[in-house]
Amino acid sequence: MSDDRETPASRAAEAPETSTNPGAPVEETEASRTDVLAAVERAKGTGVDGGESAVREIVVEKKEEIVVSDSSDAASDGDADDELAHRREVSEVDTQLDLEAPPKSKTSRIAETEVMPSAAADPVLEPKPSIDDTPVRDGEIRISEDHPMAALYTQSPTPPDIRGNRAAGSLIALLAAIGFALVYAGALALWISPSYPPSTFLSEGLLPLVTSIGFAAAVAGFLIALILLVVIVGRAGWWAYVLGGFLVAAAVWASAVLGSALHDHFVLGERVSWDPVALVREYGLTIPVVLATLVAREATVWFGAWIGARGRRVKLRNAEALADYEQALAEVQAKQP
């Protein structure tokens, strides 16, 4: 900027600089020769110092005007510089095509999630199968009944599984053996109760009998004989165990006789004749052997009723299954040419 720049008079008139309006534009006037001479004269009248101060006043006023005008021009120049810098930044922007999308912020992702509908809110409607549509299964061949080759593809019914009663009957026989042992021990206790006082009834009377070889042989003979009866009769009814109870009782009698002879020979150390007739005569009619035989007969009848009832139910179920199988087989055979 030059010192000769003039400020319009109208601008100075509009906003004259005052004490309340600092920084307002100052009227720029060129000092004429007459004003200069008048100032010199005033300086002479007031002295050298006064003249110098007057001249300095004029110069200061002109400098203030120049500074003020420079500040306004500087403001305009600063705006121009800012505009130029902004245009330069815009020109330096990379205008190449960027194929990769910029990373989305968390706020934008949340906004997209709220805007996009969920899959559960708008399910895809699939066409429902009609009633006439028959589902096709893998590995199956479906042909009509009137087809000439329909008989070749007809499956024969599977024979039913025939259930037995031997396994369950054997378990019931084991329970029956436990019941036989308890009842047999009770019968022996009644037999020896008059001979022993209460103080020695168990130690000297009952325990030696129930721990003898004869007692154990009678229980083992009952269990084996009853299991053999269950295996033989199978799903037979109660009548088979009523009649088979005599065979079980006979097996228990023989076991008790042999067990009693073994007990006397090995435990008591007595001399025993092993002749069958001598054994029967000596041990066959003793009270423990007779009680074992009677209890075995009754236990076979009691528990045989349980085994026979289950065998009857199993037999009925098998008969129904066989009837259904035969009916289905007859229908298949009727369809074949």
Phi and psi in degrees as GROMACS dihedral restraints (atoms count N, CA, C in turn):
[ dihedral_restraints ]
;  ai    aj    ak    al  type     phi  dphi    fc
    3     4     5     6     1  -103.4    20    10
    4     5     6     7     1   160.7    20    10
    6     7     8     9     1   -75.9    20    10
    7     8     9    10     1   -15.4    20    10
    9    10    11    12     1   -84.1    20    10
   10    11    12    13     1    -1.2    20    10
   12    13    14    15     1   -66.1    20    10
   13    14    15    16     1   133.0    20    10
   15    16    17    18     1  -106.3    20    10
   16    17    18    19     1   145.0    20    10
   18    19    20    21     1  -100.6    20    10
   19    20    21    22     1   133.3    20    10
   21    22    23    24     1   -57.5    20    10
   22    23    24    25     1   143.2    20    10
   24    25    26    27     1   -69.4    20    10
   25    26    27    28     1   -32.1    20    10
   27    28    29    30     1   -64.2    20    10
   28    29    30    31     1   -35.7    20    10
   30    31    32    33     1   -67.3    20    10
   31    32    33    34     1   -39.0    20    10
   33    34    35    36     1   -70.0    20    10
   34    35    36    37     1   -33.4    20    10
   36    37    38    39     1   -70.5    20    10
   37    38    39    40     1   -33.2    20    10
   39    40    41    42     1   -69.0    20    10
   40    41    42    43     1   -38.8    20    10
   42    43    44    45     1  -135.8    20    10
   43    44    45    46     1    75.6    20    10
   45    46    47    48     1   -67.7    20    10
   46    47    48    49     1   147.4    20    10
   48    49    50    51     1   -75.3    20    10
   49    50    51    52     1   126.2    20    10
   51    52    53    54     1  -131.6    20    10
   52    53    54    55     1   178.7    20    10
   54    55    56    57     1   -70.3    20    10
   55    56    57    58     1   -25.7    20    10
   57    58    59    60     1   -90.9    20    10
   58    59    60    61     1   -11.2    20    10
   60    61    62    63     1  -129.5    20    10
   61    62    63    64     1    71.1    20    10
   63    64    65    66     1   -72.1    20    10
   64    65    66    67     1   150.3    20    10
   66    67    68    69     1    85.3    20    10
   67    68    69    70     1     0.4    20    10
   69    70    71    72     1   -70.3    20    10
   70    71    72    73     1   153.8    20    10
   72    73    74    75     1   -62.2    20    10
   73    74    75    76     1   139.7    20    10
   75    76    77    78     1  -100.0    20    10
   76    77    78    79     1   139.5    20    10
   78    79    80    81     1   -66.7    20    10
   79    80    81    82     1   128.2    20    10
   81    82    83    84     1   -99.8    20    10
   82    83    84    85     1   114.9    20    10
   84    85    86    87     1  -128.5    20    10
   85    86    87    88     1   144.0    20    10
   87    88    89    90     1   -89.0    20    10
   88    89    90    91     1   125.9    20    10
   90    91    92    93     1   -68.2    20    10
   91    92    93    94     1   125.7    20    10
   93    94    95    96     1   -81.0    20    10
   94    95    96    97     1   170.2    20    10
   96    97    98    99     1   -64.3    20    10
   97    98    99   100     1   -36.3    20    10
   99   100   101   102     1   -64.2    20    10
  100   101   102   103     1   -41.5    20    10
  102   103   104   105     1   -64.2    20    10
  103   104   105   106     1   -37.9    20    10
  105   106   107   108     1   -65.4    20    10
  106   107   108   109     1   -43.6    20    10
  108   109   110   111     1   -65.7    20    10
  109   110   111   112     1   -36.6    20    10
  111   112   113   114     1   -65.3    20    10
  112   113   114   115     1   -36.4    20    10
  114   115   116   117     1   -68.5    20    10
  115   116   117   118     1   -35.9    20    10
  117   118   119   120     1   -67.9    20    10
  118   119   120   121     1   -38.7    20    10
  120   121   122   123     1   -66.0    20    10
  121   122   123   124     1   -40.3    20    10
  123   124   125   126     1   -65.1    20    10
  124   125   126   127     1   -34.1    20    10
  126   127   128   129     1   -67.0    20    10
  127   128   129   130     1   -38.0    20    10
  129   130   131   132     1   -66.2    20    10
  130   131   132   133     1   -36.6    20    10
  132   133   134   135     1   -69.3    20    10
  133   134   135   136     1   -30.4    20    10
  135   136   137   138     1   -98.3    20    10
  136   137   138   139     1    -8.2    20    10
  138   139   140   141     1   109.0    20    10
  139   140   141   142     1   173.6    20    10
  141   142   143   144     1   -65.3    20    10
  142   143   144   145     1   -44.4    20    10
  144   145   146   147     1   -63.1    20    10
  145   146   147   148     1   -40.1    20    10
  147   148   149   150     1   -66.3    20    10
  148   149   150   151     1   -37.7    20    10
  150   151   152   153     1   -64.8    20    10
  151   152   153   154     1   -43.1    20    10
  153   154   155   156     1   -62.7    20    10
  154   155   156   157     1   -38.8    20    10
  156   157   158   159     1   -67.6    20    10
  157   158   159   160     1   -34.9    20    10
  159   160   161   162     1   -66.9    20    10
  160   161   162   163     1   -46.1    20    10
  162   163   164   165     1   -60.1    20    10
  163   164   165   166     1   -40.9    20    10
  165   166   167   168     1   -63.4    20    10
  166   167   168   169     1   -33.7    20    10
  168   169   170   171     1   -61.9    20    10
  169   170   171   172     1   -45.1    20    10
  171   172   173   174     1   -64.0    20    10
  172   173   174   175     1   -43.9    20    10
  174   175   176   177     1   -64.2    20    10
  175   176   177   178     1   -41.0    20    10
  177   178   179   180     1   -64.4    20    10
  178   179   180   181     1   -41.2    20    10
  180   181   182   183     1   -61.2    20    10
  181   182   183   184     1   -40.1    20    10
  183   184   185   186     1   -68.4    20    10
  184   185   186   187     1   -37.8    20    10
  186   187   188   189     1   -66.6    20    10
  187   188   189   190     1   -40.0    20    10
  189   190   191   192     1   -62.0    20    10
  190   191   192   193     1   -37.9    20    10
  192   193   194   195     1   -64.7    20    10
  193   194   195   196     1   -41.3    20    10
  195   196   197   198     1   -65.2    20    10
  196   197   198   199     1   -40.8    20    10
  198   199   200   201     1   -65.1    20    10
  199   200   201   202     1   -41.7    20    10
  201   202   203   204     1   -64.9    20    10
  202   203   204   205     1   -45.3    20    10
  204   205   206   207     1   -65.6    20    10
  205   206   207   208     1   -33.3    20    10
  207   208   209   210     1   -66.5    20    10
  208   209   210   211     1   -38.0    20    10
  210   211   212   213     1   -64.5    20    10
  211   212   213   214     1   -40.4    20    10
  213   214   215   216     1   -67.1    20    10
  214   215   216   217     1   -40.0    20    10
  216   217   218   219     1   -67.4    20    10
  217   218   219   220     1   -36.4    20    10
  219   220   221   222     1   -63.9    20    10
  220   221   222   223     1   -36.4    20    10
  222   223   224   225     1   -63.9    20    10
  223   224   225   226     1   -42.1    20    10
  225   226   227   228     1   -67.3    20    10
  226   227   228   229     1   -38.9    20    10
  228   229   230   231     1   -65.4    20    10
  229   230   231   232     1   -36.8    20    10
  231   232   233   234     1   -63.6    20    10
  232   233   234   235     1   -39.4    20    10
  234   235   236   237     1   -63.4    20    10
  235   236   237   238     1   -39.1    20    10
  237   238   239   240     1   -65.6    20    10
  238   239   240   241     1   -39.5    20    10
  240   241   242   243     1   -64.4    20    10
  241   242   243   244     1   -41.0    20    10
  243   244   245   246     1   -62.6    20    10
  244   245   246   247     1   -43.1    20    10
  246   247   248   249     1   -63.2    20    10
  247   248   249   250     1   -39.7    20    10
  249   250   251   252     1   -65.6    20    10
  250   251   252   253     1   -40.9    20    10
  252   253   254   255     1   -65.4    20    10
  253   254   255   256     1   -38.8    20    10
  255   256   257   258     1   -63.3    20    10
  256   257   258   259     1   -41.5    20    10
  258   259   260   261     1   -67.3    20    10
  259   260   261   262     1   -35.1    20    10
  261   262   263   264     1   -65.4    20    10
  262   263   264   265     1   -40.4    20    10
  264   265   266   267     1   -64.6    20    10
  265   266   267   268     1   -38.1    20    10
  267   268   269   270     1   -66.0    20    10
  268   269   270   271     1   -38.3    20    10
  270   271   272   273     1   -69.7    20    10
  271   272   273   274     1   -26.6    20    10
  273   274   275   276     1   -86.0    20    10
  274   275   276   277     1    -1.1    20    10
  276   277   278   279     1   -66.2    20    10
  277   278   279   280     1   136.0    20    10
  279   280   281   282     1   -73.2    20    10
  280   281   282   283     1   116.1    20    10
  282   283   284   285     1   -96.4    20    10
  283   284   285   286     1     8.2    20    10
  285   286   287   288     1   -69.0    20    10
  286   287   288   289     1   152.7    20    10
  288   289   290   291     1   -76.4    20    10
  289   290   291   292     1   123.7    20    10
  291   292   293   294     1  -101.9    20    10
  292   293   294   295     1   112.5    20    10
  294   295   296   297     1   -76.1    20    10
  295   296   297   298     1   -26.8    20    10
  297   298   299   300     1   -85.5    20    10
  298   299   300   301     1   128.8    20    10
  300   301   302   303     1   -70.4    20    10
  301   302   303   304     1   141.7    20    10
  303   304   305   306     1   -65.4    20    10
  304   305   306   307     1   150.1    20    10
  306   307   308   309     1   -62.3    20    10
  307   308   309   310     1   135.7    20    10
  309   310   311   312     1   -84.0    20    10
  310   311   312   313     1   142.0    20    10
  312   313   314   315     1   -77.3    20    10
  313   314   315   316     1   168.4    20    10
  315   316   317   318     1   -64.3    20    10
  316   317   318   319     1   -34.6    20    10
  318   319   320   321     1   -66.9    20    10
  319   320   321   322     1   -41.1    20    10
  321   322   323   324     1   -67.0    20    10
  322   323   324   325     1   -38.4    20    10
  324   325   326   327     1   -63.3    20    10
  325   326   327   328     1   -41.0    20    10
  327   328   329   330     1   -64.2    20    10
  328   329   330   331     1   -39.6    20    10
  330   331   332   333     1   -64.8    20    10
  331   332   333   334     1   -42.2    20    10
  333   334   335   336     1   -64.5    20    10
  334   335   336   337     1   -37.6    20    10
  336   337   338   339     1   -63.8    20    10
  337   338   339   340     1   -38.6    20    10
  339   340   341   342     1   -70.6    20    10
  340   341   342   343     1   -33.1    20    10
  342   343   344   345     1   -77.5    20    10
  343   344   345   346     1   -42.1    20    10
  345   346   347   348     1   -70.3    20    10
  346   347   348   349     1   135.5    20    10
  348   349   350   351     1   -74.7    20    10
  349   350   351   352     1   148.6    20    10
  351   352   353   354     1   -78.8    20    10
  352   353   354   355     1   161.6    20    10
  354   355   356   357     1   -69.8    20    10
  355   356   357   358     1   -31.8    20    10
  357   358   359   360     1   -73.4    20    10
  358   359   360   361     1   -27.2    20    10
  360   361   362   363     1   -75.1    20    10
  361   362   363   364     1   -29.0    20    10
  363   364   365   366     1  -128.1    20    10
  364   365   366   367     1    72.0    20    10
  366   367   368   369     1   -67.4    20    10
  367   368   369   370     1   152.9    20    10
  369   370   371   372     1   -81.8    20    10
  370   371   372   373     1   122.4    20    10
  372   373   374   375     1   -82.2    20    10
  373   374   375   376     1   120.9    20    10
  375   376   377   378     1   -98.8    20    10
  376   377   378   379     1   145.9    20    10
  378   379   380   381     1   -67.0    20    10
  379   380   381   382     1   132.2    20    10
  381   382   383   384     1   -80.1    20    10
  382   383   384   385     1   140.2    20    10
  384   385   386   387     1   -68.3    20    10
  385   386   387   388     1   142.0    20    10
  387   388   389   390     1   -76.7    20    10
  388   389   390   391     1   170.0    20    10
  390   391   392   393     1   -68.6    20    10
  391   392   393   394     1   -32.1    20    10
  393   394   395   396     1   -75.7    20    10
  394   395   396   397     1   -17.2    20    10
  396   397   398   399     1   -73.7    20    10
  397   398   399   400     1   123.5    20    10
  399   400   401   402     1   -95.8    20    10
  400   401   402   403     1   125.7    20    10
  402   403   404   405     1   -65.8    20    10
  403   404   405   406     1   134.7    20    10
  405   406   407   408     1   -94.2    20    10
  406   407   408   409     1   125.7    20    10
  408   409   410   411     1  -107.1    20    10
  409   410   411   412     1   147.1    20    10
  411   412   413   414     1   -69.1    20    10
  412   413   414   415     1   137.8    20    10
  414   415   416   417     1    81.4    20    10
  415   416   417   418     1     8.5    20    10
  417   418   419   420     1  -115.8    20    10
  418   419   420   421     1   142.6    20    10
  420   421   422   423     1  -115.8    20    10
  421   422   423   424     1   121.4    20    10
  423   424   425   426     1  -113.7    20    10
  424   425   426   427     1   121.9    20    10
  426   427   428   429     1  -133.1    20    10
  427   428   429   430     1   158.7    20    10
  429   430   431   432     1   -74.3    20    10
  430   431   432   433     1   158.9    20    10
  432   433   434   435     1   -69.6    20    10
  433   434   435   436     1   -27.6    20    10
  435   436   437   438     1   -88.0    20    10
  436   437   438   439     1     8.0    20    10
  438   439   440   441     1   -71.2    20    10
  439   440   441   442     1   143.1    20    10
  441   442   443   444     1   -62.2    20    10
  442   443   444   445     1   -28.5    20    10
  444   445   446   447     1   -98.6    20    10
  445   446   447   448     1    13.7    20    10
  447   448   449   450     1   -64.5    20    10
  448   449   450   451     1   -33.4    20    10
  450   451   452   453     1   -66.1    20    10
  451   452   453   454     1   -29.8    20    10
  453   454   455   456     1   -74.0    20    10
  454   455   456   457     1   -27.5    20    10
  456   457   458   459     1   -97.5    20    10
  457   458   459   460     1     5.8    20    10
  459   460   461   462     1   -79.8    20    10
  460   461   462   463     1   126.6    20    10
  462   463   464   465     1   -85.1    20    10
  463   464   465   466     1   136.8    20    10
  465   466   467   468     1   -79.9    20    10
  466   467   468   469     1   145.2    20    10
  468   469   470   471     1   -65.5    20    10
  469   470   471   472     1   148.4    20    10
  471   472   473   474     1   -81.6    20    10
  472   473   474   475     1   132.7    20    10
  474   475   476   477     1   -62.8    20    10
  475   476   477   478     1   143.8    20    10
  477   478   479   480     1   -74.2    20    10
  478   479   480   481     1   158.7    20    10
  480   481   482   483     1   -83.1    20    10
  481   482   483   484     1   121.2    20    10
  483   484   485   486     1   -83.6    20    10
  484   485   486   487     1   117.2    20    10
  486   487   488   489     1   -87.4    20    10
  487   488   489   490     1   145.9    20    10
  489   490   491   492     1  -108.4    20    10
  490   491   492   493     1  -179.2    20    10
  492   493   494   495     1  -126.5    20    10
  493   494   495   496     1     9.3    20    10
  495   496   497   498     1   -76.4    20    10
  496   497   498   499     1   -42.7    20    10
  498   499   500   501     1   -65.4    20    10
  499   500   501   502     1   -49.3    20    10
  501   502   503   504     1   -65.6    20    10
  502   503   504   505     1   -36.8    20    10
  504   505   506   507     1   -64.9    20    10
  505   506   507   508     1   -34.0    20    10
  507   508   509   510     1   -67.0    20    10
  508   509   510   511     1   -39.6    20    10
  510   511   512   513     1   -64.3    20    10
  511   512   513   514     1   -39.4    20    10
  513   514   515   516     1   -66.5    20    10
  514   515   516   517     1   -33.9    20    10
  516   517   518   519     1   -63.9    20    10
  517   518   519   520     1   -34.9    20    10
  519   520   521   522     1   -65.3    20    10
  520   521   522   523     1   -41.5    20    10
  522   523   524   525     1   -64.7    20    10
  523   524   525   526     1   -36.1    20    10
  525   526   527   528     1   -64.8    20    10
  526   527   528   529     1   -35.6    20    10
  528   529   530   531     1   -65.6    20    10
  529   530   531   532     1   -38.9    20    10
  531   532   533   534     1   -64.7    20    10
  532   533   534   535     1   -43.2    20    10
  534   535   536   537     1   -62.9    20    10
  535   536   537   538     1   -38.7    20    10
  537   538   539   540     1   -62.2    20    10
  538   539   540   541     1   -42.4    20    10
  540   541   542   543     1   -64.1    20    10
  541   542   543   544     1   -40.1    20    10
  543   544   545   546     1   -67.4    20    10
  544   545   546   547     1   -44.5    20    10
  546   547   548   549     1   -67.8    20    10
  547   548   549   550     1   -38.3    20    10
  549   550   551   552     1   -64.7    20    10
  550   551   552   553     1   -41.0    20    10
  552   553   554   555     1   -65.7    20    10
  553   554   555   556     1   -38.5    20    10
  555   556   557   558     1   -64.0    20    10
  556   557   558   559     1   -38.1    20    10
  558   559   560   561     1   -65.8    20    10
  559   560   561   562     1   -40.0    20    10
  561   562   563   564     1   -65.6    20    10
  562   563   564   565     1   -36.3    20    10
  564   565   566   567     1   -65.0    20    10
  565   566   567   568     1   -39.2    20    10
  567   568   569   570     1   -66.5    20    10
  568   569   570   571     1   -33.7    20    10
  570   571   572   573     1   -70.1    20    10
  571   572   573   574     1   -39.5    20    10
  573   574   575   576     1   -96.5    20    10
  574   575   576   577     1    -2.5    20    10
  576   577   578   579     1   -60.7    20    10
  577   578   579   580     1   -37.4    20    10
  579   580   581   582     1   -70.6    20    10
  580   581   582   583     1   -18.5    20    10
  582   583   584   585     1   -91.0    20    10
  583   584   585   586     1   -14.2    20    10
  585   586   587   588     1  -128.3    20    10
  586   587   588   589     1   139.4    20    10
  588   589   590   591     1   -72.3    20    10
  589   590   591   592     1   163.4    20    10
  591   592   593   594     1   -59.1    20    10
  592   593   594   595     1   -29.6    20    10
  594   595   596   597     1   -68.7    20    10
  595   596   597   598     1   -32.6    20    10
  597   598   599   600     1  -115.3    20    10
  598   599   600   601     1    15.1    20    10
  600   601   602   603     1   -65.7    20    10
  601   602   603   604     1   -45.0    20    10
  603   604   605   606     1   -79.5    20    10
  604   605   606   607     1   -47.9    20    10
  606   607   608   609     1   -68.5    20    10
  607   608   609   610     1   -40.2    20    10
  609   610   611   612     1  -106.3    20    10
  610   611   612   613     1   -16.1    20    10
  612   613   614   615     1  -106.7    20    10
  613   614   615   616     1   -63.6    20    10
  615   616   617   618     1   -82.1    20    10
  616   617   618   619     1   -42.8    20    10
  618   619   620   621     1   -62.3    20    10
  619   620   621   622     1   -42.0    20    10
  621   622   623   624     1   -61.1    20    10
  622   623   624   625     1   -30.7    20    10
  624   625   626   627     1   -74.9    20    10
  625   626   627   628     1   -46.2    20    10
  627   628   629   630     1   -75.3    20    10
  628   629   630   631     1   -15.3    20    10
  630   631   632   633     1  -101.6    20    10
  631   632   633   634     1     7.9    20    10
  633   634   635   636     1   -81.0    20    10
  634   635   636   637     1   164.6    20    10
  636   637   638   639     1   -68.3    20    10
  637   638   639   640     1   -33.2    20    10
  639   640   641   642     1   -62.2    20    10
  640   641   642   643     1   -42.1    20    10
  642   643   644   645     1   -66.3    20    10
  643   644   645   646     1   -45.5    20    10
  645   646   647   648     1   -64.7    20    10
  646   647   648   649     1   -37.8    20    10
  648   649   650   651     1   -66.5    20    10
  649   650   651   652     1   -37.5    20    10
  651   652   653   654     1   -65.8    20    10
  652   653   654   655     1   -42.8    20    10
  654   655   656   657     1   -66.0    20    10
  655   656   657   658     1   -42.7    20    10
  657   658   659   660     1   -65.7    20    10
  658   659   660   661     1   -40.2    20    10
  660   661   662   663     1   -63.0    20    10
  661   662   663   664     1   -39.1    20    10
  663   664   665   666     1   -64.1    20    10
  664   665   666   667     1   -45.6    20    10
  666   667   668   669     1   -62.9    20    10
  667   668   669   670     1   -46.3    20    10
  669   670   671   672     1   -66.1    20    10
  670   671   672   673     1   -43.4    20    10
  672   673   674   675     1   -65.1    20    10
  673   674   675   676     1   -40.4    20    10
  675   676   677   678     1   -69.5    20    10
  676   677   678   679     1   -38.9    20    10
  678   679   680   681     1   -64.2    20    10
  679   680   681   682     1   -41.9    20    10
  681   682   683   684     1   -61.6    20    10
  682   683   684   685     1   -37.9    20    10
  684   685   686   687     1   -65.3    20    10
  685   686   687   688     1   -40.5    20    10
  687   688   689   690     1   -63.9    20    10
  688   689   690   691     1   -42.5    20    10
  690   691   692   693     1   -65.2    20    10
  691   692   693   694     1   -35.0    20    10
  693   694   695   696     1   -75.9    20    10
  694   695   696   697     1   -49.2    20    10
  696   697   698   699     1   -82.6    20    10
  697   698   699   700     1   -26.0    20    10
  699   700   701   702     1    64.4    20    10
  700   701   702   703     1  -114.1    20    10
  702   703   704   705     1   -91.3    20    10
  703   704   705   706     1    21.3    20    10
  705   706   707   708     1   -69.9    20    10
  706   707   708   709     1   162.0    20    10
  708   709   710   711     1   -82.7    20    10
  709   710   711   712     1  -166.4    20    10
  711   712   713   714     1   -65.6    20    10
  712   713   714   715     1   -32.2    20    10
  714   715   716   717     1   -57.7    20    10
  715   716   717   718     1   -32.8    20    10
  717   718   719   720     1   -65.7    20    10
  718   719   720   721     1   -32.7    20    10
  720   721   722   723     1   -85.0    20    10
  721   722   723   724     1   -24.3    20    10
  723   724   725   726     1   -66.5    20    10
  724   725   726   727     1   -44.0    20    10
  726   727   728   729     1   -76.0    20    10
  727   728   729   730     1   -37.4    20    10
  729   730   731   732     1   -71.5    20    10
  730   731   732   733     1   -14.2    20    10
  732   733   734   735     1   -61.7    20    10
  733   734   735   736     1   -29.2    20    10
  735   736   737   738     1   -68.3    20    10
  736   737   738   739     1   -38.6    20    10
  738   739   740   741     1   -67.1    20    10
  739   740   741   742     1   -39.7    20    10
  741   742   743   744     1   -65.6    20    10
  742   743   744   745     1   -40.5    20    10
  744   745   746   747     1   -63.4    20    10
  745   746   747   748     1   -39.7    20    10
  747   748   749   750     1   -64.9    20    10
  748   749   750   751     1   -40.3    20    10
  750   751   752   753     1   -65.9    20    10
  751   752   753   754     1   -37.6    20    10
  753   754   755   756     1   -68.6    20    10
  754   755   756   757     1   -39.5    20    10
  756   757   758   759     1   -60.4    20    10
  757   758   759   760     1   -45.8    20    10
  759   760   761   762     1   -65.2    20    10
  760   761   762   763     1   -40.2    20    10
  762   763   764   765     1   -65.7    20    10
  763   764   765   766     1   -40.0    20    10
  765   766   767   768     1   -67.8    20    10
  766   767   768   769     1   -39.2    20    10
  768   769   770   771     1   -62.5    20    10
  769   770   771   772     1   -48.1    20    10
  771   772   773   774     1   -66.6    20    10
  772   773   774   775     1   -38.3    20    10
  774   775   776   777     1   -66.8    20    10
  775   776   777   778     1   -37.7    20    10
  777   778   779   780     1   -66.4    20    10
  778   779   780   781     1   -40.5    20    10
  780   781   782   783     1   -64.8    20    10
  781   782   783   784     1   -41.6    20    10
  783   784   785   786     1   -64.8    20    10
  784   785   786   787     1   -37.5    20    10
  786   787   788   789     1   -65.1    20    10
  787   788   789   790     1   -44.2    20    10
  789   790   791   792     1   -66.6    20    10
  790   791   792   793     1   -33.5    20    10
  792   793   794   795     1   -79.4    20    10
  793   794   795   796     1   -45.2    20    10
  795   796   797   798     1   -94.2    20    10
  796   797   798   799     1   -30.9    20    10
  798   799   800   801     1   -92.4    20    10
  799   800   801   802     1   -50.3    20    10
  801   802   803   804     1   -85.6    20    10
  802   803   804   805     1   -17.6    20    10
  804   805   806   807     1    77.5    20    10
  805   806   807   808     1    19.6    20    10
  807   808   809   810     1   -82.9    20    10
  808   809   810   811     1   157.0    20    10
  810   811   812   813     1   -85.2    20    10
  811   812   813   814     1   127.3    20    10
  813   814   815   816     1  -124.1    20    10
  814   815   816   817     1   136.4    20    10
  816   817   818   819     1   -88.2    20    10
  817   818   819   820     1   127.0    20    10
  819   820   821   822     1   -90.7    20    10
  820   821   822   823     1    12.4    20    10
  822   823   824   825     1   -69.1    20    10
  823   824   825   826     1   130.1    20    10
  825   826   827   828     1   -54.5    20    10
  826   827   828   829     1   -41.0    20    10
  828   829   830   831     1   -66.8    20    10
  829   830   831   832     1   -40.7    20    10
  831   832   833   834     1   -66.0    20    10
  832   833   834   835     1   -38.4    20    10
  834   835   836   837     1   -64.6    20    10
  835   836   837   838     1   -41.4    20    10
  837   838   839   840     1   -67.0    20    10
  838   839   840   841     1   -41.1    20    10
  840   841   842   843     1   -67.8    20    10
  841   842   843   844     1   -33.8    20    10
  843   844   845   846     1   -87.8    20    10
  844   845   846   847     1   -36.6    20    10
  846   847   848   849     1  -118.4    20    10
  847   848   849   850     1   -13.2    20    10
  849   850   851   852     1   -67.3    20    10
  850   851   852   853     1   -27.4    20    10
  852   853   854   855     1  -113.4    20    10
  853   854   855   856     1    19.0    20    10
  855   856   857   858     1   -73.7    20    10
  856   857   858   859     1   156.9    20    10
  858   859   860   861     1   -62.2    20    10
  859   860   861   862     1   -46.0    20    10
  861   862   863   864     1   -60.4    20    10
  862   863   864   865     1   -38.4    20    10
  864   865   866   867     1   -70.2    20    10
  865   866   867   868     1   -41.7    20    10
  867   868   869   870     1   -65.8    20    10
  868   869   870   871     1   -41.9    20    10
  870   871   872   873     1   -62.5    20    10
  871   872   873   874     1   -40.1    20    10
  873   874   875   876     1   -62.3    20    10
  874   875   876   877     1   -39.2    20    10
  876   877   878   879     1   -66.7    20    10
  877   878   879   880     1   -44.9    20    10
  879   880   881   882     1   -66.3    20    10
  880   881   882   883     1   -43.8    20    10
  882   883   884   885     1   -65.6    20    10
  883   884   885   886     1   -36.4    20    10
  885   886   887   888     1   -64.6    20    10
  886   887   888   889     1   -40.2    20    10
  888   889   890   891     1   -62.4    20    10
  889   890   891   892     1   -46.7    20    10
  891   892   893   894     1   -68.6    20    10
  892   893   894   895     1   -40.5    20    10
  894   895   896   897     1   -64.5    20    10
  895   896   897   898     1   -35.5    20    10
  897   898   899   900     1   -65.5    20    10
  898   899   900   901     1   -39.8    20    10
  900   901   902   903     1   -67.5    20    10
  901   902   903   904     1   -42.7    20    10
  903   904   905   906     1   -66.0    20    10
  904   905   906   907     1   -55.2    20    10
  906   907   908   909     1   -75.4    20    10
  907   908   909   910     1   -21.9    20    10
  909   910   911   912     1   -66.0    20    10
  910   911   912   913     1   -30.9    20    10
  912   913   914   915     1   -63.9    20    10
  913   914   915   916     1   -38.9    20    10
  915   916   917   918     1   -65.3    20    10
  916   917   918   919     1   -47.9    20    10
  918   919   920   921     1   -65.1    20    10
  919   920   921   922     1   -41.2    20    10
  921   922   923   924     1   -65.4    20    10
  922   923   924   925     1   -38.2    20    10
  924   925   926   927     1   -63.6    20    10
  925   926   927   928     1   -42.1    20    10
  927   928   929   930     1   -66.8    20    10
  928   929   930   931     1   -40.2    20    10
  930   931   932   933     1   -62.8    20    10
  931   932   933   934     1   -34.7    20    10
  933   934   935   936     1   -67.2    20    10
  934   935   936   937     1   -41.0    20    10
  936   937   938   939     1   -64.8    20    10
  937   938   939   940     1   -42.2    20    10
  939   940   941   942     1   -63.9    20    10
  940   941   942   943     1   -39.5    20    10
  942   943   944   945     1   -65.0    20    10
  943   944   945   946     1   -39.3    20    10
  945   946   947   948     1   -65.7    20    10
  946   947   948   949     1   -42.4    20    10
  948   949   950   951     1   -63.9    20    10
  949   950   951   952     1   -40.2    20    10
  951   952   953   954     1   -64.7    20    10
  952   953   954   955     1   -38.5    20    10
  954   955   956   957     1   -64.6    20    10
  955   956   957   958     1   -40.6    20    10
  957   958   959   960     1   -64.8    20    10
  958   959   960   961     1   -42.3    20    10
  960   961   962   963     1   -63.7    20    10
  961   962   963   964     1   -39.6    20    10
  963   964   965   966     1   -67.3    20    10
  964   965   966   967     1   -37.6    20    10
  966   967   968   969     1   -63.8    20    10
  967   968   969   970     1   -43.4    20    10
  969   970   971   972     1   -63.1    20    10
  970   971   972   973     1   -40.1    20    10
  972   973   974   975     1   -65.3    20    10
  973   974   975   976     1   -43.6    20    10
  975   976   977   978     1   -65.7    20    10
  976   977   978   979     1   -36.3    20    10
  978   979   980   981     1   -65.7    20    10
  979   980   981   982     1   -44.8    20    10
  981   982   983   984     1   -64.9    20    10
  982   983   984   985     1   -37.8    20    10
  984   985   986   987     1   -67.0    20    10
  985   986   987   988     1   -37.9    20    10
  987   988   989   990     1   -65.9    20    10
  988   989   990   991     1   -38.1    20    10
  990   991   992   993     1   -64.7    20    10
  991   992   993   994     1   -39.7    20    10
  993   994   995   996     1   -65.5    20    10
  994   995   996   997     1   -43.7    20    10
  996   997   998   999     1   -66.6    20    10
  997   998   999  1000     1   -31.6    20    10
  999  1000  1001  1002     1   -68.9    20    10
 1000  1001  1002  1003     1   -29.6    20    10
 1002  1003  1004  1005     1   -76.7    20    10
 1003  1004  1005  1006     1   -21.8    20    10
 1005  1006  1007  1008     1   -76.2    20    10
 1006  1007  1008  1009     1   144.6    20    10
